[in-house]
Amino acid sequence: MTGVISGGGQWAFVAAAYGLTVVLTGIVLWTSWRAMTKAEKRSDALRRDRK
């Protein structure tokens, strides 16, 4: 059948797909964490300015 990954190639594809998923998930988590810490700093600064 054409277009079907067979043999050891399929496991390389699966490993690459999982690896890509882990890397991209890490990037999203890191970016979200950085945005959250920046927002917290801005919020703290606004609170300090109010007092």
Buried (B, 14 or more C-beta within 10 A) or exposed (E): EEEEEEEEEEEEEEEEEEEEEEEEEEEEEEEEEEEEEEEEEEEEEEEEEEE
